[in-house]
Amino acid sequence: MSVYETLRHFADSWALVAMFVVFLTLCAWPFRPGAHKQNNTAANSIFKDEIHGE
């Protein structure tokens, strides 16, 4: 078995599973308990220099 075939088999199996787990983790990260304050800070950070809606 060549190196290419070995790496191809790994990429088609376990690497795909690892990428899917990382994707799910990153999608769920903002919804974890305790993240509400950081999410609000990030959402409102673009307005921090505005004065009364100007």
Secondary structure, DSSP 8 states (H G I E B T S, - for coil): --HHHHHHHHHHTHHHHHHHHHHHHHHHGGGSTT-HHHHHHHHHGGGTT-STT-
